[in-house]
Amino acid sequence: MNKYRIIPIVTALALSASMMTACAKQTPASSSSPDSKTQSAAENSEAEVTEEKPDLSRKGEMRGLTPTELVAEMKTGWNLGNSLDANSAAGVAAETSWGNPATTKEMIDAVKDGGFDLIRIPVTWGGHLGEGPEYTIDEEWFDRVQEVVNYAYDNDMYVIIDSHHEEDWRIPDNAHIDAVNDEVYALWVQIAERFRDYGDHLIFEGLNEPRVKGGANEWNGGTEEGRRCLDRLNQSFVDAVRSTGGNNETRLLLVTTFASSCVKQTINDVAIPDDDNIAFSIHAYTPYAFTYNANADWELFDWDGSHDSEIDNMFYDLKDAFIDKGIPVIITEYGAVNKDFNDEEIAKWVTHYLETAKSMDIPCVWWDNGYYLSGNELFGIFDRKDCDWFSTTVRDAIMKVYG
């Protein structure tokens, strides 16, 4: 389920140049020249002038809603994938290192105008941390993440920020768990403090697909040892955020299963943290034969309804494991790749998928990595270069369910 490999370098460099496109470009400063008196005064005072750092802070209301009530307000979501979670360059250059253009307010506005009210912003922090025990987040990176969060938050969208692609250091096994636990705690204290005053439209997701890379049963529940280590990390994430007080005392927090798996055995063997304001984040590319290029004789290219039961059973398993216990669920990643422009088939699949999810008040967030025509795993439906839709067929099918 590796959704994150890098597109060829030529394509990546070409896409990175999209800061020159209408969607990504910034409004230029005025080109008019100052008169000589003004210019002279500016030159004389140049040494005294310092650029003020923009105020990125935001305040917001915590309305006292239960997790179930808050999640029920959400309709349908979209992932800003392969951007702030990209990690093939240092510093803020990481954002465009996997070929997508730098995120702009215009992009997020277009997603909102397309009908999405929930946006998930995956963020990889590991390459932007100092040494332990503080693990201080690089300030320039922190500011950039907050700037992008504000694009969506200021649009009155629900916003999820997470900790993505951390598997190289966040290893849930007995040999690493003590050090990993300390780093997870330190990381989320800093994130929580930075965003403490934001209202209940901002949600934290502690762990994205936590697993032992290459380990036993990696994508289907791991081992008993791994699951117990994950239980500890889920609770430490919750404890870290709650320790910062303010709005974080009751902010909705998303915990997850091993590898964020929806497999029945996995969701039934995860500890539920001791907290009143949590929900579970689950990834469900169901069925895999249709949603991925499986390169196997059992791969599905058309959706004729004969596999509807696989979707139905997955959602009923989530209902039994969590919702019936009063714990809401958000599918923070789902989607289907473009297989020779089979948009009409994807539209039929997504209609059944979302109608089932909606019947159980489970919001779903489409995994969009920006790739539609070329690259690995063509999950893209939104063209970030032109602020338009690669596939209005799929987008319209999603919106019809929530219309």
C-alpha positions as CSV (number, residue, x, y, z in Angstrom):
1,M,0.0,0.0,0.0
2,N,2.8,2.3,-0.8
3,K,1.1,5.4,-2.1
4,Y,4.1,7.7,-1.9
5,R,6.8,6.8,-4.4
6,I,8.2,9.7,-6.3
7,I,7.4,10.5,-9.9
8,P,10.2,10.6,-12.4
9,I,12.5,13.6,-11.8
10,V,11.8,15.3,-15.2
11,T,8.1,15.3,-14.4
12,A,8.8,16.5,-10.8
13,L,11.0,19.4,-12.0
14,A,8.4,20.4,-14.6
15,L,5.6,20.3,-12.0
16,S,7.7,22.3,-9.5
17,A,7.9,25.1,-12.0
18,S,4.1,25.5,-11.7
19,M,4.6,28.4,-9.3
20,M,4.4,30.3,-12.6
21,T,0.9,29.0,-13.3
22,A,-2.3,31.0,-12.6
23,C,-3.1,28.8,-9.6
24,A,0.2,29.1,-7.9
25,K,1.6,32.5,-8.7
26,Q,1.5,35.3,-6.2
27,T,0.4,38.9,-7.0
28,P,3.5,40.9,-7.8
29,A,4.3,44.0,-5.9
30,S,3.7,47.4,-7.6
31,S,6.2,48.2,-10.3
32,S,5.8,51.9,-10.1
33,S,9.0,53.8,-9.0
34,P,9.0,56.1,-6.0
35,D,9.9,59.7,-6.4
36,S,13.4,60.7,-5.5
37,K,12.5,62.1,-2.1
38,T,10.7,59.0,-1.1
39,Q,13.5,56.8,-2.5
40,S,16.1,58.8,-0.6
41,A,14.2,58.5,2.7
42,A,13.8,54.8,2.2
43,E,17.5,54.4,1.5
44,N,18.5,56.5,4.6
45,S,16.2,54.4,6.9
46,E,17.0,51.0,5.3
47,A,19.2,49.9,8.1
48,E,16.4,50.6,10.6
49,V,13.7,48.7,8.8
50,T,13.1,45.1,9.8
51,E,10.4,42.9,8.3
52,E,7.8,41.9,10.8
53,K,6.9,38.2,10.9
54,P,3.2,37.8,9.9
55,D,0.8,36.8,12.6
56,L,-0.2,33.2,11.9
57,S,-2.1,32.7,15.1
58,R,-5.9,32.1,15.1
59,K,-8.5,31.8,17.7
60,G,-11.7,29.8,17.6
61,E,-14.6,28.5,19.5
62,M,-14.9,25.1,21.2
63,R,-18.7,24.6,21.2
64,G,-18.9,21.7,23.6
65,L,-20.0,19.2,21.0
66,T,-19.4,15.5,21.6
67,P,-17.1,13.7,19.1
68,T,-20.2,12.1,17.5
69,E,-21.9,15.4,17.2
70,L,-18.8,17.1,15.7
71,V,-18.1,14.3,13.2
72,A,-21.8,14.3,12.2
73,E,-21.4,17.9,11.0
74,M,-18.7,16.8,8.4
75,K,-19.7,15.7,4.9
76,T,-16.9,14.8,2.6
77,G,-13.1,15.4,2.5
78,W,-10.0,15.7,0.4
79,N,-6.3,15.1,1.2
80,L,-3.5,17.5,0.3
81,G,-1.3,14.4,-0.4
82,N,2.4,14.4,-1.5
83,S,3.0,18.0,-0.5
84,L,3.8,18.8,3.1
85,D,4.3,15.1,3.6
86,A,6.9,14.9,0.9
87,N,10.4,14.4,2.2
88,S,13.0,14.4,-0.6
89,A,14.5,17.8,0.1
90,A,15.5,19.8,3.2
91,G,13.6,22.6,4.8
92,V,10.6,24.2,3.1
93,A,11.8,22.9,-0.3
94,A,10.5,19.5,0.8
95,E,6.9,20.6,0.0
96,T,7.6,20.5,-3.8
97,S,10.1,17.7,-3.8
98,W,7.6,15.1,-5.0
99,G,6.5,17.1,-8.0
100,N,3.4,19.0,-6.7
101,P,3.4,22.9,-6.7
102,A,3.6,24.8,-3.5
103,T,0.2,25.0,-1.9
104,T,-1.7,28.3,-2.3
105,K,-4.8,29.7,-0.9
106,E,-6.3,29.6,-4.4
107,M,-6.0,25.8,-4.4
108,I,-7.7,25.4,-1.1
109,D,-10.4,27.9,-2.1
110,A,-11.0,25.8,-5.3
111,V,-11.3,22.6,-3.3
112,K,-13.8,24.3,-0.9
113,D,-15.8,25.6,-3.9
114,G,-15.8,22.1,-5.4
115,G,-18.0,21.1,-2.4
116,F,-15.5,19.6,0.1
117,D,-15.9,20.8,3.7
118,L,-13.1,18.7,5.3
119,I,-9.4,18.8,4.4
120,R,-6.7,16.6,5.7
121,I,-3.2,18.0,5.5
122,P,-0.6,15.3,5.8
123,V,2.7,16.5,7.3
124,T,6.0,14.8,7.7
125,W,7.9,16.2,10.7
126,G,10.8,13.8,11.1
127,G,13.2,15.6,8.7
128,H,12.5,18.9,10.4
129,L,13.3,18.0,14.0
130,G,16.3,18.8,16.1
131,E,18.0,16.4,18.4
132,G,16.4,14.8,21.5
133,P,15.2,15.2,24.1
134,E,13.6,18.4,22.9
135,Y,13.1,17.4,19.2
136,T,12.5,21.0,18.3
137,I,10.6,21.6,15.1
138,D,12.3,23.8,12.6
139,E,10.6,27.2,12.9
140,E,10.5,27.9,9.1
141,W,8.8,24.6,8.5
142,F,6.4,25.1,11.4
143,D,5.4,28.5,10.0
144,R,4.8,27.0,6.5
145,V,2.6,24.2,7.9
146,Q,0.6,26.8,9.9
147,E,0.2,29.0,6.8
148,V,-1.4,26.1,4.9
149,V,-3.6,25.1,7.8
150,N,-4.8,28.7,7.9
151,Y,-5.9,28.6,4.2
152,A,-8.4,25.9,5.1
153,Y,-9.2,27.0,8.7
154,D,-10.0,30.5,7.5
155,N,-12.3,29.0,4.9
156,D,-14.4,27.5,7.7
157,M,-13.4,24.0,6.7
158,Y,-12.8,21.2,9.1
159,V,-9.0,20.6,9.1
160,I,-7.0,17.5,10.1
161,I,-3.3,17.7,10.5
162,D,-1.2,14.5,11.2
163,S,2.2,13.0,11.5
164,H,3.0,11.3,8.2
165,H,5.8,9.1,6.8
166,E,7.6,8.8,10.1
167,E,8.1,5.0,9.9
168,D,11.9,5.2,9.7
169,W,12.1,6.4,13.3
170,R,8.6,5.7,14.7
171,I,9.0,1.9,15.0
172,P,6.4,0.2,17.2
173,D,8.4,-2.7,18.7
174,N,9.9,-3.4,22.1
175,A,13.4,-2.5,21.0
176,H,12.5,1.0,20.0
177,I,9.3,1.9,21.9
178,D,10.8,3.9,24.8
179,A,12.7,6.3,22.5
180,V,9.9,6.5,20.0
181,N,7.3,7.2,22.7
182,D,9.4,10.2,24.0
183,E,9.8,11.6,20.5
184,V,6.0,11.2,19.7
185,Y,5.2,13.0,23.0
186,A,7.6,15.8,22.4
187,L,6.5,16.3,18.8
188,W,2.8,16.6,19.7
189,V,3.3,18.9,22.7
190,Q,4.9,21.4,20.3
191,I,2.2,21.0,17.6
192,A,-0.6,21.3,20.2
193,E,1.0,24.4,21.8
194,R,1.3,26.1,18.4
195,F,-2.4,25.5,17.5
196,R,-3.9,25.6,21.1
197,D,-6.2,28.6,20.4
198,Y,-7.8,27.2,17.3
199,G,-11.4,26.1,17.6
200,D,-13.0,22.8,17.2
201,H,-12.8,22.8,13.4
202,L,-9.1,21.8,13.8
203,I,-8.5,18.1,14.6
204,F,-5.2,16.3,15.4
205,E,-4.4,12.9,14.0
206,G,-1.5,11.4,16.0
207,L,-0.2,8.5,13.9
208,N,-0.5,7.8,10.2
209,E,-0.2,4.1,9.3
210,P,2.0,3.2,12.3
211,R,3.7,-0.1,11.6
212,V,7.1,-1.9,11.4
213,K,8.2,-1.4,7.8
214,G,8.9,-4.8,6.2
215,G,7.7,-6.5,9.4
216,A,5.4,-9.5,9.8
217,N,1.9,-8.9,8.6
218,E,2.8,-5.3,8.0
219,W,-0.5,-4.1,6.5
220,N,-2.9,-6.5,8.3
221,G,-2.4,-6.1,12.0
222,G,1.3,-6.7,12.5
223,T,2.1,-8.7,15.6
224,E,0.9,-8.8,19.2
225,E,4.0,-6.8,20.2
226,G,3.4,-4.2,17.6
227,R,-0.2,-3.7,18.5
228,R,0.6,-3.2,22.2
229,C,3.3,-0.7,21.3
230,L,0.8,1.1,19.2
231,D,-1.6,1.2,22.1
232,R,1.0,3.0,24.1
233,L,1.7,5.5,21.4
234,N,-2.0,6.3,20.9
235,Q,-2.3,7.1,24.6
236,S,0.9,9.1,24.7
237,F,-0.3,11.2,21.8
238,V,-3.6,11.9,23.6
239,D,-1.7,12.7,26.9
240,A,0.7,15.1,25.1
241,V,-2.1,17.2,23.5
242,R,-4.2,17.3,26.7
243,S,-1.1,18.4,28.7
244,T,-1.1,21.7,26.8
245,G,-4.4,22.9,28.1
246,G,-6.7,25.6,26.6
247,N,-8.8,24.4,23.7
248,N,-6.7,21.3,23.5
249,E,-8.4,20.0,26.7
250,T,-11.4,18.9,24.6
251,R,-10.1,19.0,21.0
252,L,-11.1,16.0,18.9
253,L,-8.2,13.7,18.5
254,L,-7.9,10.8,16.0
255,V,-6.2,7.6,17.1
256,T,-5.7,4.6,14.8
257,T,-5.1,0.9,14.4
258,F,-1.9,-0.8,13.4
259,A,-1.1,0.5,9.9
260,S,-4.5,2.3,10.1
261,S,-5.9,-1.0,8.8
262,C,-9.6,-1.7,8.5
263,V,-9.1,-5.5,8.7
264,K,-11.6,-6.9,11.2
265,Q,-9.0,-8.7,13.4
266,T,-7.0,-5.4,13.6
267,I,-9.8,-3.1,14.6
268,N,-11.0,-5.5,17.2
269,D,-7.6,-5.6,18.9
270,V,-6.8,-2.0,19.6
271,A,-7.0,-0.4,23.0
272,I,-9.3,2.6,23.2
273,P,-7.5,5.4,24.9
274,D,-8.9,6.8,28.2
275,D,-10.4,10.0,26.9
276,D,-13.8,11.4,26.1
277,N,-12.9,13.3,22.9
278,I,-11.5,10.8,20.5
279,A,-12.4,9.2,17.2
280,F,-10.7,6.5,15.1
281,S,-8.9,7.2,11.9
282,I,-9.1,4.3,9.4
283,H,-7.7,3.8,5.9
284,A,-9.9,1.8,3.6
285,Y,-9.0,1.3,-0.1
286,T,-11.8,-1.3,-0.5
287,P,-11.7,-3.5,-2.4
288,Y,-8.0,-3.4,-3.2
289,A,-8.5,-5.3,-6.5
290,F,-10.5,-2.2,-7.8
291,T,-8.8,0.7,-6.0
292,Y,-5.2,-0.2,-6.9
293,N,-3.2,-1.5,-9.8
294,A,-2.7,-5.0,-8.4
295,N,-1.1,-6.4,-11.5
296,A,-2.8,-9.7,-10.8
297,D,-5.4,-11.8,-12.6
298,W,-7.9,-10.9,-9.9
299,E,-7.6,-7.2,-10.5
300,L,-10.9,-5.3,-11.2
301,F,-11.3,-2.6,-13.8
302,D,-15.1,-2.3,-13.9
303,W,-17.6,-1.9,-11.1
304,D,-20.7,-3.9,-11.7
305,G,-21.9,-4.1,-8.1
306,S,-20.9,-7.7,-7.6
307,H,-18.3,-6.7,-5.0
308,D,-20.6,-4.3,-3.0
309,S,-20.6,-6.7,-0.1
310,E,-16.9,-6.1,0.5
311,I,-17.6,-2.5,1.1
312,D,-20.7,-3.2,3.2
313,N,-18.9,-5.7,5.4
314,M,-16.0,-3.4,6.0
315,F,-18.3,-0.6,7.2
316,Y,-20.4,-2.9,9.4
317,D,-17.2,-4.1,11.0
318,L,-16.3,-0.5,11.9
319,K,-19.7,0.0,13.2
320,D,-19.4,-3.0,15.5
321,A,-15.9,-2.1,16.7
322,F,-16.3,1.6,17.3
323,I,-19.6,3.4,16.4
324,D,-21.8,1.1,18.5
325,K,-19.5,2.0,21.5
326,G,-20.1,5.7,20.9
327,I,-16.7,6.3,19.2
328,P,-17.0,7.9,15.8
329,V,-14.9,7.0,12.8
330,I,-13.4,9.0,10.0
331,I,-12.0,7.3,6.9
332,T,-9.0,9.6,6.5
333,E,-7.9,7.9,3.3
334,Y,-9.8,6.2,0.6
335,G,-9.8,6.4,-3.2
336,A,-9.3,4.5,-6.5
337,V,-6.6,5.0,-9.1
338,N,-7.2,6.0,-12.6
339,K,-7.0,2.9,-14.7
340,D,-7.0,4.0,-18.4
341,F,-9.5,6.8,-17.6
342,N,-12.2,4.6,-16.0
343,D,-13.8,7.6,-14.3
344,E,-17.3,6.3,-15.0
345,E,-16.5,3.0,-13.2
346,I,-14.9,4.9,-10.3
347,A,-18.0,7.0,-10.0
348,K,-20.2,3.9,-9.6
349,W,-17.8,2.5,-7.0
350,V,-17.6,5.7,-5.0
351,T,-21.3,6.2,-5.0
352,H,-21.9,2.9,-3.3
353,Y,-18.9,3.4,-1.0
354,L,-20.1,6.9,0.2
355,E,-23.7,6.0,0.4
356,T,-22.8,3.2,2.8
357,A,-20.5,5.5,4.8
358,K,-23.0,8.3,5.0
359,S,-25.6,5.9,6.4
360,M,-23.3,5.4,9.4
361,D,-22.2,9.0,9.7
362,I,-18.6,8.2,8.7
363,P,-17.0,11.0,6.7
364,C,-14.5,9.9,4.1
365,V,-11.4,11.9,2.9
366,W,-10.3,11.2,-0.7
367,W,-6.5,10.5,-1.0
368,D,-5.3,12.9,-3.7
369,N,-1.6,12.7,-4.4
370,G,-1.8,15.1,-7.4
371,Y,-1.1,12.4,-10.0
372,Y,-3.7,11.7,-12.7
373,L,-1.8,11.3,-16.0
374,S,1.6,10.2,-14.9
375,G,3.5,9.1,-11.8
376,N,2.9,6.4,-9.2
377,E,-0.6,5.5,-8.1
378,L,-2.9,7.9,-10.0
379,F,-5.2,9.0,-7.2
380,G,-5.4,12.6,-8.3
381,I,-8.8,14.2,-9.0
382,F,-7.8,17.9,-8.5
383,D,-5.3,19.7,-10.8
384,R,-3.2,21.9,-8.4
385,K,-1.5,23.7,-11.3
386,D,-4.6,25.1,-12.8
387,C,-7.0,25.0,-9.8
388,D,-9.4,22.8,-11.8
389,W,-10.6,19.2,-11.7
390,F,-8.9,16.3,-13.5
391,S,-12.1,14.4,-13.1
392,T,-15.3,16.2,-12.7
393,T,-17.0,12.8,-13.1
394,V,-15.6,11.5,-9.9
395,R,-16.0,14.8,-8.0
396,D,-19.6,15.1,-9.1
397,A,-20.4,11.5,-8.0
398,I,-19.0,12.3,-4.6
399,M,-21.0,15.5,-4.3
400,K,-24.2,13.9,-5.5
401,V,-24.1,11.6,-2.4
402,Y,-24.0,14.7,-0.1
403,G,-26.3,16.9,-2.2
